[in-house]
């Protein structure tokens, strides 16, 4: 487990370095916020999928863990920039809430166009996250 953690941290460093090189406007704080938000998003989706016995659960849970590892690797740099490390929990919860809200809208929408819009928005946000690491 220790080796896996160090491997993930090394991968996170390489990924965040690449992201920073591609977009000089991405600060360590923005990276940490993005990783925490995505971890929360995938956590919400995995929770729903697990409750519905959806086979996609494992993939979503792995994505959540990958973003948690990236967050762990970038959080010290965000802390050096003045961010309280506990702020990551708030970012993660915000990601969870936004997905939970969209899933609720998708399930309880009075018409199909609202449900479809919620599903598209949810998929767009997850795709944005996936593109960060895939």
C-alpha positions in Angstrom: 0.0 0.0 0.0 2.9 2.4 0.8 4.4 1.7 -2.6 1.1 2.3 -4.3 0.7 5.6 -2.4 4.1 6.8 -3.5 3.4 5.8 -7.1 0.2 7.7 -7.1 1.9 10.7 -5.5 4.6 10.6 -8.2 1.9 10.3 -10.9 0.1 13.2 -9.4 3.2 15.3 -9.4 3.8 14.5 -13.1 0.1 15.2 -14.0 0.0 18.5 -12.1 3.3 19.5 -13.6 1.9 18.8 -17.0 -1.3 20.7 -16.3 0.6 23.6 -15.0 2.9 23.6 -18.0 -0.2 23.5 -20.4 -1.9 26.3 -18.6 0.2 28.7 -16.6 -2.9 30.2 -15.1 -3.6 27.0 -13.1 -2.3 27.7 -9.6 -1.7 25.0 -7.0 -4.8 26.2 -5.2 -6.9 25.9 -8.4 -5.5 22.4 -9.0 -6.3 21.3 -5.5 -9.8 22.7 -5.8 -10.4 21.0 -9.1 -9.1 17.6 -7.8 -11.2 17.9 -4.6 -14.3 18.9 -6.5 -13.9 16.0 -8.9 -13.4 13.6 -6.0 -16.7 14.8 -4.6 -18.4 14.4 -7.9 -17.3 10.9 -8.4 -18.1 10.0 -4.8 -21.7 11.1 -5.3 -22.0 9.2 -8.5 -20.4 6.1 -7.0 -22.8 6.3 -4.0 -25.8 6.3 -6.3 -24.4 3.6 -8.6 -23.7 1.4 -5.6 -27.2 1.9 -4.2 -28.6 0.9 -7.7 -26.2 -2.0 -8.1 -24.8 -0.3 -11.2 -21.7 -2.1 -12.5 -20.2 1.3 -13.2 -19.7 1.7 -9.5 -16.2 0.3 -9.5 -15.0 2.7 -12.2 -16.5 5.7 -10.4 -15.0 4.7 -7.1 -11.6 4.3 -8.7 -11.9 7.8 -10.3 -12.8 9.2 -6.9 -9.7 7.5 -5.3 -7.5 8.8 -8.2 -8.7 12.4 -7.6 -8.1 11.9 -3.8 -4.5 10.9 -4.5 -4.0 13.9 -6.8 -5.5 16.2 -4.2 -3.2 14.7 -1.5 -0.2 15.4 -3.8 -1.2 19.0 -4.5 -2.5 20.0 -1.2 0.9 20.8 0.3 1.5 23.3 -2.6 -1.9 24.9 -2.0 -1.1 25.1 1.7 2.2 26.9 0.8 0.1 29.3 -1.2 -1.9 30.1 2.0 -4.9 27.7 1.7 -6.0 26.0 4.9 -5.8 22.3 4.1 -9.3 21.7 5.6 -10.7 23.8 2.8 -10.3 20.7 0.6 -13.2 19.1 2.5 -15.5 22.0 1.6 -14.5 21.7 -2.1 -15.1 18.0 -2.0 -18.6 18.4 -0.4 -19.4 21.1 -3.0 -18.6 18.7 -5.8 -20.7 16.0 -4.1 -23.7 18.3 -3.6 -23.7 19.6 -7.2 -23.9 16.0 -8.5 -26.5 15.0 -6.0 -28.6 18.0 -7.0 -28.3 17.1 -10.7 -29.1 13.4 -10.0 -32.2 14.5 -8.0 -33.2 16.8 -10.9 -32.8 14.0 -13.4 -34.9 11.6 -11.4 -37.7 13.9 -10.3 -38.0 16.2 -13.3 -41.6 16.8 -14.4 -40.7 16.6 -18.1 -38.0 14.8 -20.1 -36.3 17.9 -21.3 -35.4 18.9 -17.7 -34.2 15.4 -16.9 -32.2 15.3 -20.1 -30.6 18.7 -19.4 -29.6 17.5 -15.9 -28.1 14.3 -17.2 -26.1 16.2 -19.9 -24.8 18.7 -17.3 -23.8 15.9 -15.0 -22.0 14.1 -17.8 -20.3 17.3 -18.9 -18.9 17.9 -15.4 -17.7 14.3 -15.1 -16.1 14.5 -18.6 -14.3 17.6 -17.5 -12.9 15.7 -14.5 -11.9 12.7 -16.6 -10.0 14.8 -19.1 -7.8 16.0 -16.2 -6.3 12.5 -15.7 -7.1 10.4 -18.8 
